């Protein structure tokens, strides 16, 4: 059962916050190159908490580890 992460007593509807990042650009279009994709689950909130809240994520958490610099 889905629940709000702020309080278990909050009522439905609930929303799950997910951030999806995908590598794009000229270098990623080469034949045989696999673009990196990262999906980050943040939280599940009820309507009231989502409307009143602010969602933030660190950029370092959104970049896949397999990228070579």
VOPA-549840 format. One record per residue: x, y, z of N, C-alpha, C in turn; residue in one letter. Coordinates in pm, 1 decimal, padded with zeros to 6 digits. Layout:
N
(palum (X, Y, Z), (X, Y, Z), (X, Y, Z), "A");
...
//
This chain:
69
(palum (00083.8, -00117.6, 00000.0), (00000.0, 00000.0, 00000.0), (00088.6, 00124.4, 00000.0), "X");
(palum (00055.6, 00220.1, -00084.4), (00130.9, 00345.8, -00090.9), (00095.6, 00432.1, 00029.4), "X");
(palum (00196.0, 00501.2, 00079.9), (00176.3, 00593.6, 00191.3), (00262.2, 00716.8, 00168.8), "X");
(palum (00220.7, 00827.4, 00225.3), (00297.4, 00951.0, 00221.0), (00419.1, 00935.7, 00311.6), "X");
(palum (00535.9, 00979.2, 00265.5), (00657.2, 00967.1, 00346.7), (00662.8, 01070.2, 00459.0), "X");
(palum (00577.8, 01171.8, 00453.5), (00573.4, 01272.5, 00560.3), (00495.9, 01218.6, 00680.8), "X");
(palum (00380.3, 01156.6, 00655.4), (00298.6, 01100.9, 00763.4), (00217.9, 00983.4, 00710.4), "X");
(palum (00211.2, 00876.8, 00787.1), (00136.8, 00757.5, 00744.3), (-00013.9, 00780.2, 00745.9), "X");
(palum (-00060.7, 00883.2, 00816.7), (-00204.2, 00908.2, 00827.9), (-00261.4, 00992.5, 00715.0), "X");
(palum (-00178.4, 01046.3, 00627.7), (-00228.5, 01128.9, 00518.2), (-00309.3, 01044.5, 00420.9), "X");
(palum (-00410.0, 01106.0, 00358.8), (-00503.6, 01035.9, 00270.8), (-00459.6, 01043.6, 00125.4), "X");
(palum (-00512.9, 00950.2, 00046.1), (-00485.3, 00944.5, -00098.3), (-00546.4, 01064.0, -00168.0), "X");
(palum (-00506.0, 01100.6, -00285.8), (-00416.8, 01030.5, -00377.8), (-00269.9, 01055.4, -00343.6), "X");
(palum (-00185.5, 00959.7, -00381.9), (-00042.2, 00968.9, -00359.0), (00031.0, 00983.1, -00491.7), "X");
(palum (00143.8, 01051.5, -00488.7), (00224.4, 01074.6, -00608.2), (00368.0, 01031.8, -00579.5), "X");
(palum (00424.6, 00952.1, -00669.4), (00563.2, 00909.8, -00657.2), (00648.9, 01001.6, -00743.0), "X");
(palum (00751.7, 01060.5, -00685.0), (00840.4, 01152.4, -00755.4), (00961.1, 01073.4, -00806.2), "X");
(palum (00980.7, 01074.2, -00938.9), (01090.5, 01002.7, -01002.5), (01157.4, 01098.5, -01100.1), "X");
(palum (01291.5, 01100.4, -01101.5), (01366.1, 01181.4, -01197.9), (01439.2, 01086.0, -01290.8), "X");
(palum (01422.2, 01108.6, -01421.0), (01488.1, 01025.1, -01520.7), (01582.5, 01113.9, -01601.5), "X");
(palum (01710.3, 01074.8, -01610.8), (01807.6, 01150.0, -01689.3), (01857.1, 01061.3, -01802.9), "X");
(palum (01886.9, 01124.9, -01918.1), (01933.5, 01051.2, -02034.7), (02042.9, 01131.4, -02102.6), "X");
(palum (02149.7, 01065.2, -02141.6), (02261.1, 01130.3, -02209.3), (02219.5, 01165.1, -02352.6), "X");
(palum (02244.6, 01288.7, -02394.1), (02212.2, 01333.9, -02529.1), (02330.1, 01412.0, -02585.1), "X");
(palum (02328.8, 01435.7, -02715.1), (02432.6, 01516.6, -02778.0), (02501.6, 01443.5, -02891.4), "X");
(palum (02590.5, 01514.9, -02960.6), (02657.8, 01459.4, -03077.6), (02739.0, 01335.0, -03047.5), "X");
(palum (02815.3, 01334.4, -02941.1), (02900.1, 01220.9, -02909.3), (02821.4, 01094.5, -02878.2), "X");
(palum (02695.7, 01110.0, -02837.1), (02616.3, 00992.7, -02800.2), (02542.9, 00932.2, -02919.6), "X");
(palum (02556.3, 00991.8, -03038.3), (02487.6, 00939.0, -03156.3), (02575.6, 00848.7, -03242.4), "X");
(palum (02693.5, 00817.2, -03198.7), (02784.2, 00733.9, -03277.3), (02731.4, 00590.7, -03283.9), "X");
(palum (02751.0, 00521.8, -03396.7), (02704.1, 00383.5, -03409.1), (02768.9, 00294.5, -03302.9), "X");
(palum (02686.6, 00213.1, -03238.0), (02736.1, 00121.4, -03136.2), (02750.3, 00181.3, -02997.7), "X");
(palum (02732.8, 00311.7, -02983.8), (02745.5, 00377.7, -02853.8), (02613.6, 00366.8, -02778.5), "X");
(palum (02618.9, 00324.2, -02653.2), (02497.6, 00314.8, -02571.4), (02484.8, 00438.9, -02484.5), "X");
(palum (02374.4, 00508.4, -02499.4), (02349.4, 00626.8, -02417.3), (02320.4, 00583.8, -02274.5), "X");
(palum (02373.6, 00657.0, -02179.4), (02349.2, 00624.0, -02038.7), (02214.9, 00680.9, -01994.5), "X");
(palum (02146.0, 00604.6, -01913.6), (02015.0, 00643.0, -01860.9), (02016.3, 00615.1, -01711.1), "X");
(palum (01965.0, 00709.4, -01633.9), (01960.0, 00694.0, -01488.4), (01819.9, 00730.1, -01441.0), "X");
(palum (01759.7, 00645.7, -01358.4), (01629.9, 00673.9, -01298.0), (01649.6, 00680.7, -01147.2), "X");
(palum (01603.6, 00788.9, -01087.7), (01621.7, 00810.8, -00943.9), (01485.5, 00826.3, -00876.9), "X");
(palum (01450.8, 00734.2, -00785.6), (01328.6, 00743.0, -00707.0), (01353.8, 00838.8, -00591.2), "X");
(palum (01269.8, 00939.9, -00578.3), (01289.1, 01037.2, -00470.2), (01199.8, 01009.6, -00350.2), "X");
(palum (01067.7, 01012.7, -00370.2), (00977.2, 00997.7, -00256.3), (00835.2, 00973.4, -00305.2), "X");
(palum (00746.0, 00941.8, -00212.4), (00602.2, 00932.8, -00238.8), (00533.6, 01028.9, -00142.8), "X");
(palum (00450.5, 01116.5, -00198.0), (00382.7, 01218.0, -00116.5), (00233.4, 01221.8, -00148.1), "X");
(palum (00153.9, 01269.2, -00050.7), (00011.9, 01290.7, -00075.4), (-00005.3, 01424.4, -00147.3), "X");
(palum (-00125.4, 01452.9, -00191.0), (-00152.1, 01575.2, -00267.3), (-00116.8, 01701.3, -00188.6), "X");
(palum (-00155.1, 01707.1, -00061.1), (-00130.5, 01826.8, 00019.2), (00019.0, 01850.6, 00041.3), "X");
(palum (00093.4, 01744.7, 00071.5), (00237.7, 01759.2, 00094.8), (00310.3, 01797.1, -00033.7), "X");
(palum (00267.3, 01741.8, -00145.7), (00329.7, 01774.5, -00273.3), (00302.2, 01919.6, -00311.7), "X");
(palum (00180.9, 01966.3, -00288.3), (00145.6, 02104.1, -00321.9), (00219.9, 02204.6, -00233.7), "X");
(palum (00244.2, 02169.0, -00108.6), (00308.9, 02260.2, -00015.1), (00460.6, 02247.8, -00014.8), "X");
(palum (00513.2, 02140.7, -00073.2), (00656.0, 02112.5, -00061.8), (00739.4, 02165.3, -00176.6), "X");
(palum (00868.4, 02136.6, -00166.8), (00966.6, 02173.4, -00268.1), (01054.6, 02050.5, -00291.4), "X");
(palum (01072.2, 02014.0, -00417.8), (01150.5, 01894.2, -00451.9), (01287.3, 01937.9, -00501.1), "X");
(palum (01393.3, 01882.2, -00441.6), (01531.1, 01912.0, -00481.4), (01608.6, 01782.1, -00496.9), "X");
(palum (01705.6, 01784.0, -00589.3), (01792.0, 01668.2, -00608.3), (01932.5, 01717.4, -00640.9), "X");
(palum (02032.7, 01648.6, -00590.5), (02172.4, 01680.8, -00619.7), (02206.9, 01627.5, -00758.0), "X");
(palum (02277.8, 01705.8, -00835.5), (02317.6, 01662.9, -00969.5), (02406.0, 01540.3, -00969.3), "X");
(palum (02492.0, 01526.5, -00869.2), (02582.3, 01411.0, -00864.5), (02505.6, 01280.7, -00846.7), "X");
(palum (02385.2, 01285.1, -00790.1), (02303.3, 01165.1, -00773.5), (02232.1, 01125.4, -00902.5), "X");
(palum (02229.9, 01214.5, -01000.6), (02155.5, 01188.4, -01124.1), (02244.6, 01140.6, -01238.3), "X");
(palum (02377.4, 01146.8, -01221.2), (02469.4, 01106.1, -01326.4), (02508.0, 00960.8, -01304.2), "X");
(palum (02492.5, 00875.6, -01407.2), (02529.7, 00734.1, -01392.1), (02678.6, 00718.1, -01361.1), "X");
(palum (02711.4, 00618.0, -01284.6), (02850.4, 00592.4, -01243.5), (02937.1, 00542.4, -01359.1), "X");
(palum (02877.1, 00485.5, -01463.3), (02952.6, 00421.9, -01571.1), (03011.9, 00522.7, -01670.6), "X");
(palum (02987.8, 00651.8, -01655.8), (03037.6, 00751.6, -01749.4), (03186.8, 00771.9, -01727.0), "X");
(palum (03264.4, 00769.6, -01835.1), (03407.7, 00796.2, -01827.8), (03430.9, 00941.8, -01867.5), "X");
(palum (03509.1, 01012.4, -01788.0), (03535.2, 01153.7, -01817.1), (03663.3, 01171.4, -01892.6), "X");
//
